[in-house]
Structures are given as structure tokens and as C-alpha cells.
Amino acid sequence: MTNEAMEDPGVSSRERYARFMENSCCTHFCIGPNPFMARFVYALLFLLASLLAWAIRDYGRSAISEFQRLNGCHGARYCLGAEGVLRISFGCSSFFFVMFLSTAGTKKLDDPRNSWHSEWWPAKIIMWMGFIAVPFFIPSAFIQLYGKIAHFGAGAFLLIQLVSVISFITWLNDCCRSEKRCPIQVPILSIAAYVASILGIVLMYVWYASKPTCSLNILFITLTLVLLQLMTFVSLHPKVKGGFLSPGLMGMYIVFLCWSAIRSEPQTEVCNQKAQAATSADWLTITSFVIAVFVVVMATFSTGIDSKCFQFKRTRAESEDDVPYGYGFFHFVFAMGGMYFAMLFIGWNAHKTMQKWTIDVGWASTWVRLVNEWLATLIYVWRQFRRAQGE
């Protein structure tokens, strides 16, 4: 930063920061500290790690001669399939956890940790590559231990995502209800969301519960219908007065979770006709897989920048030189997301062999989705009652 900018009392901190960014452009590889652009770069690194884990799982055997040279691979046996996914996941999560430790608590734009978060990309990319490579030299016993820990990290990611989604739905409901200029749009959106939820349940009955022998799917879908009615009843309670919009949107969310759970059932299930149809069309399977991977990345990205929904109280007013989002929380979510994509690729079971171009398939995946659905309903109802009590 120039001495003139530092000595001029009429220059704000944000202007001094902008001047410093311009003067140090070439010094820092011509990329100024741009936190908004930085989050996309981190998401790209996360996507690359996810694709690499998939490639190791499905096509790693073509590189078996290279894996045989690594001490931790024992003849390439422990660097392919599920354990190869865990090794990539461990490297990705370790990178973001180090970033979490080095950026947690960053409050101001002129903090040196802001530059570390938003700049120094060549150094961080080399560091990321190192973190991805080192796990292939680690003994298998440690990777198996990490696989057990990753179950809890993935669960933490799902819980954080739940709170983020529910907070967004609550905010959207409050925003729409307080907007006096949209007296017609809000009821229409509420009815559309509620009808879409009911329609989704009906379609699941048709696709996945068309036979009386599909008792388990019938139970899952019926329970989803009951939970939808429960959330609607709570939202319309006189003490809550939440309207139809939030339960309608939450209904769409839990219907999606129920659908995901049933789709995660093993493809040998006679009631999972849609999954069987997908296996008969390679293009559909590949398209579903690609969409699922990008959904995971986008879910991690959107949750990572939503740190404000976890602030139970505000200790001070925001100012112009505050960082735009919580860097530490952002990297922590990505670290947990690294564990989450590993669980999706191995079906939450490190000893299971997954078919090519599949993601999140197996009974373990099904039950994780269902518990996620039930927990989402529980959190929503609990927050509605808290709001009714004036909190």
C-alpha cells in the first residue's frame, strides 16, 4: 500500500484496500484478493477431486502398473475401488481442513488471511495436488480408519445442509409474506408448491409402489405424506401463522429426499422399476451420474457461503470492510463435503463394490436419505415452535 493512501485520513479502509489490491496485482500473479471469485475456484478444485475419485473407482485398473510403485498400495490392491475413493477424499478433506484452520476467524478485508484465502493460487494448487497424492503412500489401515470417521463427517455435512435449506425456506416465506406488493403471487406460489408435493407423492406411488408386495416403499411414501400434513398443520397453527408457502416448499424438499432414498435402493429390487429402466439406457445412467455429481458440488458451494444461518446472535453491526462470508465455515463445509462425496461413491460402505456410473446406491444410502428426511421435518417443526415462542 502506498504511503499517501496510508497517511490520508480521508481515505476509507475499503478504498485503501482497493488501492492496495491494484498496486499488488503483478506481485500476486495478477489476481487481486477477490473472495467472490475465490469460492468458484475452490468449488472447481472440489469438483476435480470428485471426478478423480470417480475415475479411480471406475477406471483405476488401467493405471495399475503405476499404483504398484506406491508403498501404501500393496500391489495396487488398496488404491482402487472404494479405498481409492477414500484416499482421494482424505486428501481433499485435509486440504480444506488446513484452509479452515488458516482462515477461521477472518473478519476484515485487510486481514492478511483474506489474501491467503483469495490469492496465492499457484501455491495452493500445488498444495492441493500434494494433499491428493500423499494419501496413496499411507498404509491401508489408516485409510480404513478414515473411512469410519468420514461417516460422521458426511453426517455433519448433511446436518449443516439441512439447517441451511430450512433457513432459506423460512427466509423466503417471511420475505414473501411481508411483501405487500405481491398479494396474488404468494398464494399462487404456495398452492403450486403444495400441489407439486402431492403430485410427487402420487408419482412415487405409481412408479415405486404399484404392487402390494412393495410394502417398504409404500411405508416410506405414506410416511412422507404424513410428514407433509404434519408440517402444514404446524405452520397453520394460530400461534405460528406460517402460511402454506413454507410447508409447501419443505414438502417439495422431503419428497425429493424420499425419492432419492427409493432411487438409492439396490437396482435388483423388483419395486424399483425406474432404476431398472435406467440401467438399460447407458446415456440415461451417465446423464444421471453427471447431474448427481454437479448437484453435490453445488450443494457444498451454496451451503459453504451460508454461514449467517448458523449465527445465533449478532455481536456487532456489519461494516463495509467486513469479509463477504465466513471463510472458516466455507472451508469447513468443503472439508465435510469431501467426506460426503466419498460416502456417495462407495454407497456408505467401504467394503462394497459399486457398479460403474453409479452413485449413492445401496440400502445404507437409502436409510441415510430417509433419516435425513425425518430429521429435516423434525428441525422444521422445532424451529416453527421456537418462532411461535418469540425467538
N, C-alpha and C positions, 0 to 999 in steps of 0.2 A: 504494500500500500504506500502511496506517495506521502511525503511529509506534509504537503499542502493540504491533502484531504484529512490527515490526522489532526493538523493544527487548526483547521477551520471549524469553529464551533457551530456554524450554521448548517453544516452538512449532517444529514441524518445517518443513522447506523446502516440503514438499507442502501443509501446512496454510496456510503463508504465501501460497503460490501460489493456493490456493483462495479465500482471503480477498481477495487482490488481484483475482482474476477476478470476484468478486461486486461489489466496490466499483467496478470499471471497466466494468460491464455497459453502462450507458447511454452512457458515453463512447465505447465501441467498438460502437455500433449494436446494443446489447443482444444481442450474440453473443460469449460468452466464448471464450477460446482452447481450442477443443476439437479436438485433432488427429484424433480418430476420426471426427468429423463432417466435418472439412475434406476428408478424402480422397474422400468421396462427392460433395462439391461440385466438386472438381477432375475427378472422373470424369464428372459431368454436363456440365461445360464441354467436356471431350474428346468426349463424345457429340454435343453440339451442333455442334462443329466438323466431326465426321464426317458428320452429316446435312446440314450446309451444303455440304460438298464434294460429296456425292452430288447435292444439288439443283442445284448449279452445273453438274455434269456432265450430268445428265439433262434438266433443265428450265431451264437458264440462258438459252436463246434467247428465252424470254418476257420477259426483262429486258434485251434487247439495247440498247434505247434508253438505259437508264441507264449501261450499260458504255461506250457511245460517248463519254461525257463524261470518262472517265478517261484520263489521258495515257498510262499504260502499256498500255492495251488496244488501241490502234491500230484503232479501229472495231469494237471488241468481239471481234475475231478471236482475240486472245490471252488472253481471260478466260473462255473457255468450254471445255468438254470437258476433256481431260487437263491442259491448262495451268491451267485454273481450279481443278482439284483441287490442283495443286501450289502455287498461290498460297495457298489455304486452309491447306494442310499447312504451308507455310512460316511463316504467321502463328501457327498453333497450336504448332508446334515451337519457334518463337522465344520465345513466351510462357513455355512450360515450361522452356526453357533459361535464361531470365532468372531464373525462380524457382529453378532449380537453383543458379545462381551465388550467389543471395542467401540460400540456406538451407543450402548444403553445410557440413558440419562442426558442425551444431547438435547439442549433446549433452544439454543440460539444459532443463527446462521453464521455468526463469526466465530463459532467454536471450531477449533481445528478438526474435531471429529466429523464435522459436516463435510469438510474437504475429503476426509478419508472415505466417507460414505458415498460421496458423489463424484469423486475423481479417482486418479491413480489406477485407471482401468488396465493398462498393461501389467502392472504389478499384481493386481487382484486376479486377473485372468490366469497368470502363471501360478498364483497361489491356488486357485480353483483347480487347475489341472493337476497340481501336486496332490491336493486332497483327494482327487478322483483316483490317482494312480497308486498312492501309498497303501490303501486297503487290500490290494492284491498281493502284498507281501506279508500281510498279517495272518497268523495261524487261524485255522478254521474254527477252533474252539471259541475264540474271542468273537468272531463274526456270528456264530450261533447265539452267543450271549447277547450281542447287539440285536439280533432278530427278536429276542424276547422283550428287550427294552423298547424296541420300535413299536410293539403292540400298544404300549402305554402312550408313546409319543403320538402315534396315529390317533388314538382315542382323544388325546388332548387337542389335537388339531380339529377333530370333528366337533368337540365341545365348543371350541372357540368359534368355529364356523356357525354353529347353531345360534350362539348369542349374537353374532354379527347379523345373521339373516333376520332374526326376530327383532333386533333393534332397528334394522332398516324398515321392516314392515310396520313397526309401531310408529316410527318417524313419518313414514309415508301416510299412514292413517291419520295421524294428528295434523299433518300438513294439509291434507285434502279436506278434512273436516273443518279446519279453521279458515279455509279459503272461501270467502263469501261470493267470489265471482264464479264459482263452479257449482251452483246448486243442482244442476242436472247431471253433469259428468260424473260426480262422485257416486250417486245411486246407480247409474248405469255401470260404472266400473265395479261396484260392489256386487251387483247382480251377476255380471259377467264372470267375475272370479268365482262366485259361489256355484254358478251353473257349470263352469268348467271343472270344478272339483267333483261335482256329482257326475258329470259326463265321464271324467276319468275313472271313477269308481265303476260305473256301468261297463265301460270298455274293458276294464280288468276282469270283471265277472265273465264277459263274453270270451276274452282271449285266454284267460288262465284258470277259470273256474267253471268251465262249461259242463263238466261231468261231476256227478255226486261223489266220485272217488277222490276228487281234488279237495279233500276236506281241509287240508292245511292252508291252501290258497284261499279257500272260502273264509276260513277263520281270519287270515291276515287282512283280506279286503273288507270283511264285515267290521272288524275292529277299527280299521281306518275310517269307515263311515260313522261309527260310534264316536270316535275321537273328533271328527269334524263337527258333529252335532254338539258335543261337549264344549268345544271352543266357541261355537256360535251362541250357546246358552250362556256361557260365562261372559262373552262380550256384550250380550244384550241385557245382562243383569242391571237392575236400576242403579246399583252402586258403581258399576263400571262404565256403562253407557259408551261402549266402544264402537257400536255400529256393526254393519255387515262387512265392511271392507277388510279389516284386519283378519277376521276368521276366514273370509274367502281366500285371501292371499295365503294365509297359513294352511288352509285346506289344500290349495294347489301344491304347496311345498310338501306336505306329508303324503299326498297322493303320489307325488314324484318319488318320494323315498320308498313308499310301498311298492311302486312299480319297479324301482331299482332293485329292491330286495328280491322280488319274484324273478326278475331277469337274471339275478345272480345265482339262482338255483342251478344245480348241475344240468347240463343240456340233455342228459339222459332221462330227465323227468318227463313222463308222458303228459303232464299238465302244462308244461312249458312249451307250447306249440310255436310261439313266436321265436324262441331261441333255436328250436329245431329248424325253422324256416331260414333263420339267419345263417346257419352252418351250411345250408345248401347253396347259398349265393355268396361267393367269395368277396365280391365287391361290396356287398352289404356289411359283411363282417369287418372288412378293412375300414370302411367308412365309419362304422360304429366305434371301432377301436380308436381311430384318429380323433373323432369328436370327443370321446371319453378322455383322452389324454389332454386335449386342449381345455376341456372343462375343468380338469384337476388344476391345471396351471392358472386358469382364470379365477377359480375359486380361491386358490392360495394368494394370488395377486390382490384380489378385491378384499379379502379378509385381512391381509397384512397392512393395508393402508387405513384400516378402520379401527385404530387404537382408541379413538374417543369413546366408543361404546363401552369400553372397559374402565372408564374413569368414573368412579363412584361419586367423586366430589371434585369441584374445581377449587384450587387453592389460590389462583390468581387470574386476572384477566389476560386475554391473549393480546399480543402486540405484533407489530409488523415484522419485527426481526425474529419471530419465533419460527422454528422449523415447521414445514407444512404437515408433517405426520411423524409419528413416533418411530425413529429409526430402529431402536432396540426391539420394539414389538414387531416391526416389519420383518426383521431378520429371524426373530424367534419363531414366527409363524412359518417362515420358509424352512427353518430347520425342522419343525414338526411336520411340515408338508413333505419334506424329503423322506421321512419315515412313513408317511401316509401313502405315497405313491409306491413304495416298496411293498406295503401290505396289499395294495390293489393288484400289483403284478404277480404276487405269489399266492393270492387268494387267502391271505391271513394265515397261511400255513407254510412254514419253511420246508416241510418235508413233502410237499405236494408238487406234482408235475403238471404244469399248465400247458394247454394247447396253444399253438401259435395264433397270434392276433386275437387273443382273449384277454380280458381284464376284469378283475373283481368277480370271479366265478367260483362257486363252491358254497356249501352250507354255512361255513364260517362267515363268508361275506354276506350271505342272506341275513343271518341273525344280527350282524353288526348294523346293517341297514335298518332292520326292524327296531332294534334298541334305540338307534338314532332317531327314528320316527317317534317312538313313545317318549323319549327324553325331550324332543322338541315340543311336543304337546304339553308335557309337564312344566317345562320352563315358561312356555307362553301363558298357561293358566296361572302359574305362580306370579308372573310379572303383572298380569291383569289384576290380581287381587292386591298386589303391592301398590299398584297405581290407584286402586279404589280406596286404599287407606291413606292416600295423600302423599305417597312417596314418588 
